[in-house]
């Protein structure tokens, strides 16, 4: 087991997890954010 391959694999796995988390957070923020066209301002 080469330490370099393990390190590269760990870095790629961390980047993949970060990308998935970023996409998930973006989707959640988009779903939770009220859309301007559906929002009525009666103030």
Backbone as ProteinMPNN parsed JSONL, in Angstrom:
{"seq_chain_A": "XXXXXXXXXXXXXXXXXXXXXXXXXXXXXXXXXXXXXXXXXXX", "coords_chain_A": {"N_chain_A": [[0.866, -1.199, 0.0], [0.84, 1.971, -1.075], [1.781, 5.003, 0.41], [1.493, 7.438, -0.894], [-0.481, 7.056, -2.854], [-2.613, 6.499, -1.179], [-2.84, 8.95, 0.133], [-3.47, 10.66, -2.009], [-5.891, 9.526, -2.761], [-7.396, 10.024, -0.45], [-7.479, 12.812, -0.478], [-8.889, 13.282, -2.875], [-11.293, 12.06, -2.192], [-12.105, 13.712, -0.101], [-12.457, 16.121, -1.484], [-14.531, 15.371, -3.166], [-16.549, 14.841, -1.3], [-16.836, 17.407, -0.275], [-17.757, 18.769, -2.526], [-20.222, 17.476, -2.925], [-21.507, 18.178, -0.547], [-21.621, 20.939, -0.868], [-23.29, 21.186, -3.117], [-25.607, 20.012, -2.066], [-26.23, 21.804, 0.018], [-26.689, 24.084, -1.503], [-28.956, 23.307, -2.964], [-30.789, 22.947, -0.868], [-30.892, 25.568, 0.123], [-31.98, 26.848, -2.083], [-34.483, 25.64, -2.22], [-35.601, 26.399, 0.23], [-35.632, 29.122, 0.051], [-37.786, 31.864, -0.417], [-39.505, 32.403, -3.415], [-39.342, 35.241, -5.548], [-41.439, 35.694, -7.37], [-43.517, 34.252, -6.32], [-43.975, 35.453, -3.987], [-45.846, 37.718, -2.075], [-45.942, 41.12, -1.499], [-47.349, 42.751, 0.947], [-46.93, 44.927, 2.599]], "CA_chain_A": [[0.0, 0.0, 0.0], [1.684, 3.163, -1.179], [1.211, 6.142, 1.154], [1.142, 8.531, -1.807], [-1.782, 6.736, -3.442], [-3.614, 6.65, -0.121], [-3.01, 10.391, 0.368], [-4.198, 11.218, -3.152], [-7.268, 9.033, -2.666], [-8.066, 10.732, 0.642], [-7.724, 14.19, -0.92], [-9.973, 13.246, -3.858], [-12.522, 11.738, -1.469], [-12.496, 14.916, 0.64], [-12.972, 17.091, -2.459], [-15.825, 14.871, -3.623], [-17.502, 15.074, -0.212], [-17.055, 18.857, -0.203], [-18.604, 19.145, -3.662], [-21.573, 16.97, -2.663], [-22.081, 18.999, 0.52], [-21.915, 22.265, -1.427], [-24.48, 21.058, -3.965], [-26.759, 19.757, -1.196], [-26.566, 23.059, 0.692], [-27.256, 24.988, -2.503], [-30.32, 22.854, -3.262], [-31.608, 23.257, 0.303], [-31.084, 27.023, 0.177], [-32.887, 27.219, -3.169], [-35.83, 25.182, -1.885], [-36.108, 27.136, 1.389], [-35.719, 30.543, -0.247], [-39.056, 32.233, -1.065], [-39.309, 32.931, -4.763], [-39.913, 36.595, -5.678], [-42.689, 35.705, -8.128], [-44.555, 33.645, -5.494], [-44.072, 36.214, -2.744], [-46.666, 38.919, -2.206], [-45.53, 42.144, -0.533], [-48.507, 43.543, 1.36], [-46.522, 45.744, 3.74]], "C_chain_A": [[0.892, 1.235, 0.0], [1.023, 4.332, -0.454], [0.772, 7.273, 0.236], [-0.231, 8.281, -2.425], [-2.889, 6.911, -2.407], [-3.903, 8.125, 0.133], [-3.82, 11.03, -0.757], [-5.662, 10.78, -3.103], [-8.045, 9.765, -1.584], [-8.403, 12.162, 0.234], [-8.883, 14.221, -1.923], [-11.305, 12.959, -3.176], [-13.025, 12.956, -0.704], [-13.078, 15.961, -0.311], [-14.349, 16.664, -2.959], [-16.894, 15.118, -2.564], [-17.838, 16.555, -0.1], [-17.976, 19.309, -1.333], [-20.043, 18.692, -3.431], [-22.256, 17.814, -1.594], [-22.463, 20.378, -0.01], [-23.173, 22.219, -2.286], [-25.72, 20.854, -3.102], [-27.195, 21.032, -0.485], [-27.195, 24.038, -0.288], [-28.691, 24.607, -2.838], [-31.248, 23.183, -2.099], [-31.896, 24.744, 0.377], [-32.065, 27.46, -0.907], [-34.321, 26.811, -2.838], [-36.426, 26.0, -0.743], [-36.3, 28.617, 1.084], [-37.062, 30.856, -0.918], [-38.804, 32.882, -2.416], [-39.976, 34.296, -4.885], [-41.265, 36.583, -6.4], [-43.839, 35.102, -7.312], [-44.79, 34.446, -4.217], [-44.911, 37.469, -2.973], [-46.302, 39.902, -1.098], [-46.732, 43.031, -0.208], [-48.165, 44.435, 2.544], [-46.929, 47.204, 3.546]], "O_chain_A": [[1.608, 1.5, 0.966], [-0.153, 4.62, -0.674], [-0.189, 7.984, 0.528], [-1.051, 9.195, -2.509], [-3.97, 7.409, -2.721], [-5.055, 8.516, 0.326], [-4.726, 11.827, -0.514], [-6.562, 11.575, -3.374], [-9.217, 10.093, -1.771], [-9.478, 12.668, 0.556], [-9.757, 15.083, -1.835], [-12.327, 13.543, -3.535], [-14.229, 13.21, -0.659], [-14.072, 16.612, 0.01], [-15.231, 17.501, -3.153], [-18.003, 15.549, -2.878], [-18.989, 16.918, 0.141], [-18.867, 20.132, -1.124], [-20.98, 19.44, -3.709], [-23.439, 18.133, -1.712], [-23.506, 20.921, 0.355], [-24.023, 23.104, -2.197], [-26.766, 21.448, -3.366], [-28.389, 21.315, -0.393], [-28.139, 24.746, 0.065], [-29.549, 25.479, -2.98], [-32.369, 23.647, -2.312], [-33.025, 25.144, 0.662], [-32.891, 28.344, -0.678], [-35.263, 27.545, -3.135], [-37.627, 26.269, -0.741], [-37.049, 29.298, 1.783], [-37.438, 30.19, -1.883], [-37.989, 33.797, -2.538], [-41.077, 34.485, -4.369], [-42.143, 37.381, -6.073], [-45.005, 35.401, -7.574], [-45.708, 34.145, -3.454], [-44.708, 38.191, -3.949], [-46.348, 39.566, 0.085], [-47.088, 43.931, -0.97], [-49.014, 44.677, 3.402], [-46.664, 48.039, 4.411]]}, "name": "protein", "num_of_chains": 1, "seq": "XXXXXXXXXXXXXXXXXXXXXXXXXXXXXXXXXXXXXXXXXXX"}
